[in-house]
Amino acid sequence: MTYTGTNFIPPSGRDVISVNPKTGEVRLTGALDFEEVSIFNFRIEAKDQGTPPQSGHCKVVVEVLDVND
């Protein structure tokens, strides 16, 4: 299986969120700021190595909380 993060809304989500292509693990690669973006939406697509390859996807929503106000 290979995993890919796609359709980031806003597109800047690609700069702060990564998806491990081997495990599908979602990690932050940068700091999140509630005042800049409070919600990130994206899809994770999983594709197998079959013939023909099959795939599935899920929607992920990351909600940023403003904890320092």
Secondary structure, DSSP 8 states (H G I E B T S, - for coil): -EEEEEEEESTTHHHHEEE-TTT--EEE-S---TTT-SEEEEEEEEE--SSS--EEEEEEEEE------
